[in-house]
Amino acid sequence: MKLLAGVLLVAPLLAHVGSPDVFFAGDAGPYRLLVTIRPPPVIPGVAEVDIRSLATDVRQIHIVPLPMRGIASQLPPVPDLARPSKEDPQFYSGTIWMMATGSWKVRIEVDGAQGPARLEVPVPALSTRVMTMQKGMGWILALLGVFLCAGLVSIIGAGTREAQLAPGAAPDAAGIRRSRIVMAVLSVGVILAAWAGYAWWDSEADEYFRYVFKPLKLDARLEGGNRLAIQLVDPGWLNRRTDDLLPDHGHLMHLYAIRMPAMDVVWHLHPERGASGTFEQTLPSMPAGHYALYGDVVHASGLPETAITEVDWPEIQGAPPAGDDAGGPVTIGNPIARLPDGSQLEWLDNLKLRAKQPYVFRFRVMDASGQPASDMELYMGMLGHAAFVRSDGSVFAHVHPSGSVPMAALALTQPQNPHAGHMMMQTGIPPEVSFPYGFPRPGEYRIIVQVKRGGKIETGIFDAKVEE
């Protein structure tokens, strides 16, 4: 358990815990695209953009980075060309610079047989670490610096001692003394200059460290037996606020409570914020155990965050879940998860999973008679929701059929369409749901899939082994 705690504390916490890459499946006009964006770990930095076009009539794709809001969002730089792969002409890749910390978007401009079209994908641009120099390179540069400084002092000393001597004449005692005085003074000056440079560099590093992302924390307290109170705690990072949250799927916070390390109990809850700013949730009945809590929120800028904490809870006698809350004890399915009512959730893909590769994970809902379910409903405006969680808790990503982008952030790229990314259909909902995602590193993972049918939210969990 201590290992879990340590991993959770050191994991790079971005919009998703330990999973910084952005995955998005959407339409640029008539062209269906699967987009993967790998933000740089330091800002300014270069982001990698990979685009797979499911349409065969795309001729050219350009990409351009823009801040999500402000004057600069209306003044795009010259777009960069995304180049098609020689092996796969429907796969395009390119790189773009992200110059400032904050909420950005990547504009994708498509030109094809059906005319020009455009798609914008939100991306958090966050410095997650300070780049350090390799020790070996540092020693080499330090030795070269000492050599150059010693050479500078030696050359000026020699010039002072011998520059005015006649050819073949030896320097006198006064010239030698004068040379030594100049070399001593110059040595002190070089040492002071080196110290000043070091102090300046240290000051710049400290200033940059202010921009290294410091995630929100969750302060979770169990009150009255089954009442959960959650406070968002800001450790201090730039000008971030905690009272500027946007509703995502109708909720200010999506909270996953997962019993660790077995991951055999999963709850997807939606605490409500009270007048004091504290989020409150009446918990359902839950067995005792050690739980990891992941709280997803989206700021008004479109910047998403996942705040986490760990808690040890006794057995909780709670109320039946209401609204969009769902979960409970689950059984693991590979590739079929059996649901309590006799129906089942089937993972359709037999993939050999590798880290840093994008995939589309497909699932089908079958009723108790083994037929595709005909009573599917939208769950918070989507065909389903999924969470990808590493066995040690160091990776957590809440993913939708459109990808890892929060709908609240996506709506900011389409202000004329506040329901961007949501499905509006109420009937004829298919029994299959898919999620685009790529694992950030190898290991054992659990995939938590939730769908709604017949007025009830069902939860299925699957094991996934990811190789290097």
DONU-775698 format. One record per residue (C-alpha): residue number from 1; residue in one letter; x, y, z. Coordinates in nm, 3 decimals. Layout:
<atoms>
- NUM a X Y Z;
...
</atoms>
This chain:
<atoms>
- 1 m 0.000 0.000 0.000;
- 2 k 0.291 0.234 0.070;
- 3 l 0.413 0.167 -0.282;
- 4 l 0.074 0.274 -0.420;
- 5 a 0.085 0.593 -0.216;
- 6 g 0.434 0.674 -0.341;
- 7 v 0.342 0.617 -0.703;
- 8 l 0.031 0.831 -0.677;
- 9 l 0.229 1.115 -0.528;
- 10 v 0.500 1.120 -0.793;
- 11 a 0.282 1.050 -1.095;
- 12 p 0.263 1.343 -1.339;
- 13 l -0.088 1.472 -1.276;
- 14 l -0.236 1.642 -1.579;
- 15 a -0.584 1.642 -1.721;
- 16 h -0.551 1.273 -1.650;
- 17 v -0.319 1.114 -1.399;
- 18 g 0.001 1.000 -1.568;
- 19 s -0.163 1.011 -1.913;
- 20 p -0.075 1.344 -2.079;
- 21 d -0.146 1.254 -2.443;
- 22 v -0.471 1.372 -2.601;
- 23 f -0.686 1.134 -2.807;
- 24 f -0.983 1.254 -3.009;
- 25 a -1.215 1.104 -3.268;
- 26 g -1.426 1.360 -3.450;
- 27 d -1.547 1.498 -3.781;
- 28 a -1.389 1.775 -3.981;
- 29 g -1.690 1.834 -4.201;
- 30 p -1.735 1.516 -4.407;
- 31 y -1.397 1.373 -4.300;
- 32 r -1.372 1.142 -3.999;
- 33 l -1.040 1.184 -3.814;
- 34 l -0.864 1.004 -3.529;
- 35 v -0.625 1.254 -3.370;
- 36 t -0.340 1.193 -3.126;
- 37 i -0.158 1.492 -2.975;
- 38 r 0.147 1.449 -2.754;
- 39 p 0.206 1.778 -2.569;
- 40 p 0.564 1.872 -2.480;
- 41 p 0.677 1.811 -2.118;
- 42 v 0.823 2.164 -2.106;
- 43 i 0.678 2.490 -2.235;
- 44 p 0.781 2.638 -2.477;
- 45 g 0.812 2.307 -2.655;
- 46 v 0.719 2.101 -2.958;
- 47 a 0.401 1.893 -2.965;
- 48 e 0.366 1.590 -3.191;
- 49 v 0.041 1.553 -3.386;
- 50 d -0.067 1.228 -3.554;
- 51 i -0.386 1.215 -3.760;
- 52 r -0.549 0.913 -3.919;
- 53 s -0.812 0.995 -4.179;
- 54 l -1.084 0.734 -4.213;
- 55 a -1.179 0.900 -4.541;
- 56 t -0.977 0.811 -4.851;
- 57 d -1.039 1.137 -5.039;
- 58 v -0.827 1.368 -4.820;
- 59 r -0.560 1.549 -5.021;
- 60 q -0.385 1.763 -4.762;
- 61 i -0.392 1.844 -4.388;
- 62 h -0.252 2.152 -4.215;
- 63 i -0.220 2.201 -3.838;
- 64 v -0.185 2.518 -3.634;
- 65 p -0.170 2.579 -3.254;
- 66 l -0.382 2.853 -3.093;
- 67 p -0.453 2.962 -2.735;
- 68 m -0.804 2.864 -2.635;
- 69 r -0.907 3.221 -2.558;
- 70 g -0.790 3.580 -2.596;
- 71 i -0.672 3.797 -2.883;
- 72 a -0.407 3.543 -2.988;
- 73 s -0.678 3.284 -3.053;
- 74 q -0.799 3.505 -3.339;
- 75 l -0.451 3.555 -3.488;
- 76 p -0.330 3.214 -3.602;
- 77 p 0.026 3.170 -3.728;
- 78 v 0.098 3.016 -4.067;
- 79 p -0.028 2.654 -4.055;
- 80 d 0.222 2.370 -4.072;
- 81 l 0.180 2.089 -4.321;
- 82 a 0.109 1.745 -4.175;
- 83 r 0.290 1.500 -4.399;
- 84 p 0.137 1.170 -4.508;
- 85 s 0.317 0.847 -4.429;
- 86 k 0.489 0.673 -4.719;
- 87 e 0.357 0.338 -4.594;
- 88 d 0.004 0.460 -4.514;
- 89 p -0.126 0.758 -4.714;
- 90 q -0.422 0.801 -4.475;
- 91 f -0.186 0.863 -4.180;
- 92 y -0.051 1.217 -4.134;
- 93 s 0.199 1.353 -3.882;
- 94 g 0.349 1.688 -3.795;
- 95 t 0.492 1.902 -3.515;
- 96 i 0.385 2.238 -3.375;
- 97 w 0.525 2.480 -3.118;
- 98 m 0.333 2.561 -2.801;
- 99 m 0.480 2.880 -2.666;
- 100 a 0.291 2.951 -2.341;
- 101 t 0.144 2.764 -2.048;
- 102 g -0.232 2.719 -2.042;
- 103 s -0.526 2.588 -2.238;
- 104 w -0.462 2.555 -2.612;
- 105 k -0.630 2.406 -2.914;
- 106 v -0.495 2.255 -3.232;
- 107 r -0.678 2.361 -3.546;
- 108 i -0.679 2.092 -3.815;
- 109 e -0.754 2.215 -4.166;
- 110 v -0.847 1.943 -4.416;
- 111 d -0.859 1.978 -4.792;
- 112 g -1.016 1.695 -4.989;
- 113 a -1.249 1.594 -5.268;
- 114 q -1.550 1.709 -5.066;
- 115 g -1.412 2.056 -5.008;
- 116 p -1.223 2.225 -4.721;
- 117 a -1.316 2.156 -4.357;
- 118 r -1.185 2.232 -4.011;
- 119 l -1.167 2.068 -3.668;
- 120 e -1.031 2.208 -3.339;
- 121 v -0.903 1.985 -3.059;
- 122 p -0.841 2.123 -2.705;
- 123 v -0.495 2.054 -2.560;
- 124 p -0.353 2.144 -2.216;
- 125 a -0.004 2.294 -2.255;
- 126 l 0.165 2.239 -1.920;
- 127 s 0.526 2.215 -1.811;
- 128 t 0.544 1.897 -1.607;
- 129 r 0.915 1.896 -1.532;
- 130 v 1.237 2.090 -1.560;
- 131 m 1.474 1.953 -1.820;
- 132 t 1.808 1.857 -1.665;
- 133 m 2.146 1.803 -1.824;
- 134 q 2.308 1.461 -1.818;
- 135 k 2.578 1.441 -1.550;
- 136 g 2.844 1.328 -1.796;
- 137 m 2.773 1.621 -2.027;
- 138 g 2.772 1.856 -1.727;
- 139 w 3.120 1.743 -1.618;
- 140 i 3.255 1.776 -1.972;
- 141 l 3.120 2.130 -2.007;
- 142 a 3.250 2.224 -1.661;
- 143 l 3.601 2.102 -1.744;
- 144 l 3.591 2.284 -2.077;
- 145 g 3.479 2.600 -1.895;
- 146 v 3.770 2.574 -1.649;
- 147 f 4.008 2.517 -1.941;
- 148 l 3.876 2.822 -2.127;
- 149 c 3.892 3.045 -1.819;
- 150 a 4.247 2.929 -1.739;
- 151 g 4.344 2.989 -2.101;
- 152 l 4.196 3.340 -2.092;
- 153 v 4.391 3.428 -1.777;
- 154 s 4.711 3.274 -1.914;
- 155 i 4.689 3.452 -2.251;
- 156 i 4.627 3.795 -2.096;
- 157 g 4.905 3.734 -1.842;
- 158 a 5.147 3.643 -2.119;
- 159 g 5.042 3.946 -2.319;
- 160 t 5.102 4.175 -2.022;
- 161 r 5.445 4.019 -1.957;
- 162 e 5.585 3.986 -2.308;
- 163 a 5.387 4.199 -2.556;
- 164 q 5.635 4.493 -2.547;
- 165 l 5.960 4.288 -2.536;
- 166 a 6.206 4.293 -2.819;
- 167 p 6.244 3.963 -3.008;
- 168 g 6.454 3.717 -2.807;
- 169 a 6.455 3.936 -2.491;
- 170 a 6.365 3.782 -2.155;
- 171 p 6.102 3.954 -1.934;
- 172 d 6.243 4.146 -1.639;
- 173 a 6.128 4.115 -1.276;
- 174 a 5.894 4.416 -1.306;
- 175 g 5.721 4.265 -1.610;
- 176 i 5.680 3.930 -1.435;
- 177 r 5.540 4.101 -1.125;
- 178 r 5.301 4.310 -1.336;
- 179 s 5.185 3.996 -1.522;
- 180 r 5.117 3.812 -1.196;
- 181 i 4.914 4.102 -1.058;
- 182 v 4.704 4.119 -1.376;
- 183 m 4.650 3.740 -1.374;
- 184 a 4.545 3.747 -1.006;
- 185 v 4.299 4.032 -1.059;
- 186 l 4.165 3.868 -1.376;
- 187 s 4.125 3.534 -1.196;
- 188 v 3.914 3.700 -0.929;
- 189 g 3.710 3.872 -1.201;
- 190 v 3.654 3.544 -1.388;
- 191 i 3.547 3.369 -1.066;
- 192 l 3.303 3.653 -0.986;
- 193 a 3.166 3.644 -1.340;
- 194 a 3.116 3.268 -1.318;
- 195 w 2.943 3.304 -0.981;
- 196 a 2.717 3.580 -1.118;
- 197 g 2.630 3.363 -1.417;
- 198 y 2.549 3.072 -1.189;
- 199 a 2.329 3.294 -0.970;
- 200 w 2.149 3.430 -1.277;
- 201 w 2.092 3.079 -1.412;
- 202 d 1.965 2.964 -1.070;
- 203 s 1.727 3.260 -1.057;
- 204 e 1.594 3.182 -1.404;
- 205 a 1.546 2.818 -1.307;
- 206 d 1.352 2.920 -0.995;
- 207 e 1.135 3.150 -1.204;
- 208 y 1.065 2.875 -1.454;
- 209 f 0.980 2.635 -1.172;
- 210 r 0.680 2.858 -1.098;
- 211 y 0.537 2.741 -1.430;
- 212 v 0.585 2.371 -1.362;
- 213 f 0.236 2.235 -1.316;
- 214 k 0.124 2.174 -0.958;
- 215 p -0.203 1.980 -0.957;
- 216 l -0.500 2.043 -0.735;
- 217 k -0.534 1.814 -0.438;
- 218 l -0.844 1.655 -0.286;
- 219 d -0.914 1.694 0.083;
- 220 a -1.178 1.425 0.144;
- 221 r -1.354 1.381 0.478;
- 222 l -1.614 1.122 0.574;
- 223 e -1.883 1.283 0.789;
- 224 g -2.183 1.128 0.958;
- 225 g -2.111 0.777 0.839;
- 226 n -2.199 0.814 0.470;
- 227 r -2.153 1.181 0.387;
- 228 l -1.844 1.273 0.186;
- 229 a -1.712 1.631 0.194;
- 230 i -1.445 1.724 -0.063;
- 231 q -1.240 2.041 -0.078;
- 232 l -1.019 2.131 -0.374;
- 233 v -0.683 2.243 -0.236;
- 234 d -0.460 2.462 -0.453;
- 235 p -0.089 2.415 -0.371;
- 236 g -0.017 2.743 -0.552;
- 237 w 0.035 2.752 -0.928;
- 238 l 0.024 3.069 -1.137;
- 239 n -0.321 3.236 -1.131;
- 240 r -0.537 2.925 -1.108;
- 241 r -0.872 2.943 -0.930;
- 242 t -1.095 2.673 -0.786;
- 243 d -1.426 2.860 -0.820;
- 244 d -1.426 2.889 -1.201;
- 245 l -1.534 2.535 -1.293;
- 246 l -1.746 2.448 -1.594;
- 247 p -2.009 2.173 -1.587;
- 248 d -1.899 1.872 -1.789;
- 249 h -2.188 1.638 -1.883;
- 250 g -2.395 1.844 -1.642;
- 251 h -2.163 1.799 -1.341;
- 252 l -1.886 2.016 -1.196;
- 253 m -1.697 1.709 -1.074;
- 254 h -1.677 1.348 -1.185;
- 255 l -1.541 1.143 -0.896;
- 256 y -1.415 0.788 -0.933;
- 257 a -1.372 0.590 -0.611;
- 258 i -1.174 0.269 -0.673;
- 259 r -1.085 0.018 -0.402;
- 260 m -0.715 -0.061 -0.429;
- 261 p -0.523 -0.267 -0.503;
- 262 a -0.779 -0.525 -0.622;
- 263 m -0.991 -0.268 -0.814;
- 264 d -1.291 -0.486 -0.736;
- 265 v -1.515 -0.198 -0.625;
- 266 v -1.567 0.102 -0.855;
- 267 w -1.801 0.398 -0.814;
- 268 h -1.852 0.685 -1.059;
- 269 l -2.005 0.966 -0.853;
- 270 h -2.094 1.333 -0.903;
- 271 p -2.055 1.546 -0.589;
- 272 e -2.244 1.876 -0.582;
- 273 r -2.077 2.199 -0.472;
- 274 g -2.233 2.374 -0.176;
- 275 a -2.242 2.742 -0.087;
- 276 s -1.909 2.719 0.096;
- 277 g -1.735 2.577 -0.212;
- 278 t -1.711 2.229 -0.062;
- 279 f -1.829 1.940 -0.277;
- 280 e -2.067 1.704 -0.101;
- 281 q -2.185 1.353 -0.183;
- 282 t -2.409 1.106 -0.003;
- 283 l -2.221 0.782 -0.053;
- 284 p -2.380 0.453 -0.157;
- 285 s -2.316 0.136 0.042;
- 286 m -1.949 0.047 0.008;
- 287 p -1.734 -0.228 0.162;
- 288 a -1.444 -0.127 0.385;
- 289 g -1.107 -0.076 0.222;
- 290 h -0.840 0.153 0.087;
- 291 y -0.979 0.373 -0.191;
- 292 a -0.813 0.593 -0.450;
- 293 l -1.024 0.898 -0.537;
- 294 y -0.990 1.071 -0.875;
- 295 g -1.183 1.397 -0.918;
- 296 d -1.215 1.537 -1.273;
- 297 v -1.288 1.910 -1.311;
- 298 v -1.266 2.160 -1.599;
- 299 h -1.174 2.527 -1.553;
- 300 a -1.340 2.814 -1.737;
- 301 s -1.031 2.838 -1.960;
- 302 g -1.096 2.482 -2.079;
- 303 l -0.804 2.345 -1.878;
- 304 p -0.897 2.004 -1.731;
- 305 e -0.749 1.862 -1.412;
- 306 t -0.771 1.540 -1.215;
- 307 a -0.718 1.587 -0.842;
- 308 i -0.650 1.276 -0.634;
- 309 t -0.622 1.147 -0.282;
- 310 e -0.634 0.818 -0.093;
- 311 v -0.863 0.727 0.194;
- 312 d -0.923 0.433 0.425;
- 313 w -1.294 0.384 0.478;
- 314 p -1.487 0.153 0.707;
- 315 e -1.789 -0.028 0.570;
- 316 i -2.041 0.235 0.466;
- 317 q -2.415 0.187 0.493;
- 318 g -2.533 0.433 0.234;
- 319 a -2.824 0.525 0.013;
- 320 p -2.907 0.371 -0.326;
- 321 p -2.729 0.560 -0.606;
- 322 a -2.938 0.821 -0.785;
- 323 g -2.913 1.016 -1.108;
- 324 d -2.590 0.951 -1.296;
- 325 d -2.412 0.784 -1.002;
- 326 a -2.330 0.419 -1.063;
- 327 g -2.095 0.139 -0.969;
- 328 g -2.038 -0.111 -0.694;
- 329 p -1.858 -0.445 -0.658;
- 330 v -1.771 -0.581 -1.001;
- 331 t -1.640 -0.898 -1.161;
- 332 i -1.356 -0.891 -1.411;
- 333 g -1.431 -1.000 -1.766;
- 334 n -1.189 -1.119 -2.031;
- 335 p -1.325 -1.069 -2.288;
- 336 i -1.682 -1.086 -2.151;
- 337 a -1.801 -0.911 -1.834;
- 338 r -2.111 -1.070 -1.682;
- 339 l -2.358 -0.811 -1.553;
- 340 p -2.594 -0.862 -1.254;
- 341 d -2.911 -0.890 -1.463;
- 342 g -2.772 -1.171 -1.678;
- 343 s -2.668 -0.948 -1.967;
- 344 q -2.306 -0.906 -2.065;
- 345 l -2.055 -0.655 -2.194;
- 346 e -1.814 -0.794 -2.452;
- 347 w -1.474 -0.653 -2.549;
- 348 l -1.468 -0.701 -2.925;
- 349 d -1.098 -0.654 -2.993;
- 350 n -0.820 -0.906 -2.949;
- 351 l -0.532 -0.661 -2.953;
- 352 k -0.168 -0.699 -2.864;
- 353 l -0.139 -0.376 -2.672;
- 354 r 0.175 -0.166 -2.672;
- 355 a 0.255 0.158 -2.492;
- 356 k 0.249 0.489 -2.683;
- 357 q 0.021 0.348 -2.954;
- 358 p -0.334 0.479 -3.019;
- 359 y -0.616 0.224 -3.031;
- 360 v -0.993 0.224 -3.061;
- 361 f -1.142 -0.002 -2.794;
- 362 r -1.482 -0.146 -2.896;
- 363 f -1.744 -0.301 -2.669;
- 364 r -2.084 -0.458 -2.735;
- 365 v -2.376 -0.490 -2.495;
- 366 m -2.569 -0.821 -2.511;
- 367 d -2.898 -0.891 -2.333;
- 368 a -2.970 -1.196 -2.116;
- 369 s -3.070 -1.400 -2.422;
- 370 g -2.736 -1.336 -2.591;
- 371 q -2.873 -1.088 -2.847;
- 372 p -2.748 -0.732 -2.903;
- 373 a -2.926 -0.510 -2.650;
- 374 s -3.216 -0.313 -2.796;
- 375 d -3.289 -0.089 -2.496;
- 376 m -2.973 0.123 -2.496;
- 377 e -2.985 0.479 -2.362;
- 378 l -2.742 0.768 -2.358;
- 379 y -2.538 0.801 -2.041;
- 380 m -2.480 1.171 -1.975;
- 381 g -2.519 1.244 -2.346;
- 382 m -2.275 0.973 -2.456;
- 383 l -2.294 0.611 -2.567;
- 384 g -2.081 0.529 -2.265;
- 385 h -1.794 0.627 -2.040;
- 386 a -1.466 0.448 -1.974;
- 387 a -1.176 0.480 -1.733;
- 388 f -0.831 0.333 -1.801;
- 389 v -0.646 0.268 -1.474;
- 390 r -0.302 0.118 -1.416;
- 391 s -0.287 -0.151 -1.148;
- 392 d -0.074 0.065 -0.918;
- 393 g -0.302 0.368 -0.960;
- 394 s -0.032 0.577 -1.129;
- 395 v -0.233 0.614 -1.453;
- 396 f -0.597 0.721 -1.468;
- 397 a -0.781 0.851 -1.774;
- 398 h -1.153 0.920 -1.804;
- 399 v -1.236 0.868 -2.172;
- 400 h -1.547 0.919 -2.388;
- 401 p -1.641 0.782 -2.731;
- 402 s -1.493 1.104 -2.870;
- 403 g -1.169 1.055 -2.675;
- 404 s -0.996 1.197 -2.371;
- 405 v -1.104 1.558 -2.434;
- 406 p -1.363 1.687 -2.182;
- 407 m -1.684 1.798 -2.350;
- 408 a -1.675 2.128 -2.160;
- 409 a -1.338 2.209 -2.321;
- 410 l -1.458 2.094 -2.663;
- 411 a -1.760 2.326 -2.636;
- 412 l -1.523 2.624 -2.601;
- 413 t -1.387 2.549 -2.948;
- 414 q -1.744 2.556 -3.083;
- 415 p -1.925 2.836 -2.894;
- 416 q -2.215 2.813 -3.137;
- 417 n -2.265 2.449 -3.032;
- 418 p -2.273 2.416 -2.649;
- 419 h -2.352 2.044 -2.684;
- 420 a -2.042 1.972 -2.893;
- 421 g -1.940 1.608 -2.866;
- 422 h -2.272 1.493 -2.720;
- 423 m -2.520 1.276 -2.905;
- 424 m -2.872 1.413 -2.935;
- 425 m -3.043 1.093 -3.052;
- 426 q -3.287 0.933 -2.808;
- 427 t -3.390 0.623 -3.004;
- 428 g -3.210 0.372 -3.220;
- 429 i -2.901 0.387 -2.999;
- 430 p -2.657 0.113 -3.109;
- 431 p -2.545 -0.160 -2.865;
- 432 e -2.179 -0.091 -2.941;
- 433 v -1.952 0.178 -2.799;
- 434 s -1.589 0.259 -2.873;
- 435 f -1.320 0.465 -2.700;
- 436 p -0.998 0.601 -2.858;
- 437 y -0.703 0.583 -2.619;
- 438 g -0.335 0.492 -2.593;
- 439 f -0.154 0.365 -2.283;
- 440 p 0.130 0.596 -2.172;
- 441 r 0.354 0.314 -2.047;
- 442 p 0.360 -0.064 -2.011;
- 443 g 0.201 -0.251 -1.724;
- 444 e -0.120 -0.412 -1.605;
- 445 y -0.435 -0.203 -1.656;
- 446 r -0.805 -0.221 -1.583;
- 447 i -1.059 -0.082 -1.831;
- 448 i -1.381 0.032 -1.660;
- 449 v -1.672 0.063 -1.904;
- 450 q -2.013 0.206 -1.815;
- 451 v -2.323 0.206 -2.035;
- 452 k -2.692 0.267 -1.974;
- 453 r -2.977 0.041 -2.081;
- 454 g -3.333 0.004 -1.965;
- 455 g -3.293 0.295 -1.722;
- 456 k -3.000 0.131 -1.541;
- 457 i -2.629 0.207 -1.558;
- 458 e -2.415 -0.105 -1.596;
- 459 t -2.044 -0.135 -1.516;
- 460 g -1.803 -0.385 -1.669;
- 461 i -1.429 -0.420 -1.604;
- 462 f -1.164 -0.577 -1.823;
- 463 d -0.796 -0.663 -1.775;
- 464 a -0.541 -0.531 -2.022;
- 465 k -0.169 -0.612 -2.037;
- 466 v 0.040 -0.349 -2.212;
- 467 e 0.388 -0.425 -2.341;
- 468 e 0.679 -0.190 -2.401;
</atoms>
